[in-house]
Amino acid sequence: MSIYTHLLVGLDLSPEESLQVARKAVELARLHGAKLSLIHVIEPVTFAYAGDIPMDLTETQLALEEQADKRLASFTQQLGYDVSHSKVVIGQTAAELRETAADLGADLIIVGSHGRHGLALLLGSTASDVLHGAKCDVLAIRV
């Protein structure tokens, strides 16, 4: 029996860094014969104020989501591994990764990490936020 059966990979869709993370995730999935799922999380930008005038940014949010859907679909085709589930969601990145992992029954969440030091380390990072509260293992791949 394999240690991991379903890997969830959180991607920011940056060309180089996401590919680096995804390639390592694919190798782990192959090694364990595991399912592979991908997720990209967009932070919400639905409403803002420009001085005293409220601005509805719903159209902007929809355009961002549509563009991310296309980029994720294109990215998925480049991997050379069967992706069982991929989606773009709007929300807080760490919370969405943890929730999606639980919903899919993923037993490993994989994220990229810049390995920051100093103040950035003290303030936390997405990888550390995902780890706290995750019900499964979390692997941070240095990018």
C-alpha positions in Angstrom: 0.0 0.0 0.0 1.3 3.5 -0.9 1.8 6.2 1.6 -0.1 8.7 -0.6 -3.1 8.1 -2.7 -4.3 11.5 -3.7 -2.1 14.6 -4.0 -3.6 18.1 -4.1 -1.3 20.8 -5.7 -1.8 24.4 -5.0 -0.5 26.5 -8.0 -0.1 30.3 -8.4 0.1 29.7 -12.2 3.4 31.5 -12.5 5.1 29.9 -15.6 8.4 28.8 -14.0 7.5 28.3 -10.4 4.3 26.4 -10.9 5.9 24.1 -13.4 8.7 23.4 -11.0 6.2 22.5 -8.2 3.9 20.5 -10.6 6.8 18.4 -12.0 7.8 17.3 -8.6 4.2 16.6 -7.7 3.8 14.5 -10.9 6.9 12.5 -10.0 5.5 11.8 -6.5 2.2 10.9 -8.0 3.9 8.4 -10.3 6.0 7.0 -7.5 2.9 6.3 -5.4 0.4 5.6 -8.2 -1.6 8.4 -6.7 -4.4 10.6 -8.1 -3.4 14.2 -8.8 -5.6 17.3 -8.4 -4.7 20.9 -9.1 -6.2 24.1 -7.6 -5.6 27.8 -8.1 -7.0 30.2 -5.6 -7.9 33.8 -6.4 -8.2 36.3 -3.6 -11.6 38.1 -3.7 -11.6 41.6 -5.2 -15.4 42.2 -5.5 -15.8 45.5 -3.9 -13.5 48.5 -3.3 -13.8 52.2 -2.6 -12.2 54.9 -4.7 -12.5 57.8 -2.4 -16.2 58.3 -1.7 -17.4 56.4 -4.7 -18.0 52.7 -4.3 -16.8 50.6 -7.2 -18.3 47.2 -8.0 -15.4 44.9 -9.2 -17.6 41.9 -10.0 -16.8 42.1 -13.7 -13.0 42.2 -12.9 -13.3 39.2 -10.6 -15.2 37.2 -13.3 -12.5 38.1 -15.9 -9.7 37.1 -13.5 -11.5 33.8 -12.8 -12.1 33.1 -16.5 -8.4 33.8 -17.4 -7.2 31.6 -14.5 -9.5 28.8 -15.7 -7.9 28.9 -19.2 -4.4 29.1 -17.8 -5.0 26.1 -15.5 -6.6 24.0 -18.3 -3.6 24.8 -20.5 -1.2 24.0 -17.7 -2.9 20.7 -16.9 -2.4 19.6 -20.5 1.4 20.1 -20.3 1.9 17.8 -17.3 1.9 14.5 -19.0 -0.1 12.9 -16.1 -3.8 12.3 -15.7 -5.2 15.0 -13.5 -8.3 13.8 -11.8 -9.6 17.2 -10.6 -8.7 20.8 -11.3 -10.4 24.0 -10.3 -10.1 27.7 -9.8 -11.7 29.0 -6.6 -12.1 32.5 -5.0 -11.2 32.8 -1.4 -8.4 32.7 1.1 -5.6 30.5 -0.3 -4.7 28.4 2.8 -8.4 27.8 3.8 -9.4 26.8 0.3 -6.5 24.4 0.0 -7.3 22.7 3.3 -11.1 22.6 2.5 -10.5 21.2 -1.0 -8.1 18.6 0.3 -10.7 17.4 2.8 -13.5 17.4 0.2 -11.4 15.3 -2.2 -9.9 13.0 0.4 -6.4 14.2 -0.5 -3.7 12.9 1.8 -1.0 15.3 0.7 -1.1 19.0 -0.1 1.8 20.3 -2.2 2.6 24.0 -2.4 5.6 26.1 -3.5 7.5 28.1 -1.0 10.1 30.8 -1.5 11.8 29.9 1.8 11.7 33.5 3.1 13.6 34.6 6.1 13.4 37.4 8.6 10.2 39.5 8.7 8.5 37.5 6.0 9.2 34.3 8.0 7.7 35.9 11.2 4.6 37.0 9.3 4.0 33.6 7.8 3.6 32.3 4.3 1.0 30.4 2.4 2.8 27.1 3.0 2.9 27.7 6.8 -0.8 28.9 6.8 -1.8 25.7 4.9 0.1 23.5 7.4 -1.7 24.9 10.4 -5.1 23.3 10.5 -4.4 20.8 7.7 -5.8 17.3 8.3 -3.2 15.7 6.1 0.5 16.1 5.3 1.8 19.3 3.6 4.8 19.4 1.4 6.4 22.7 0.6 8.6 22.7 -2.5 11.3 25.4 -2.5 11.0 27.6 -5.6 
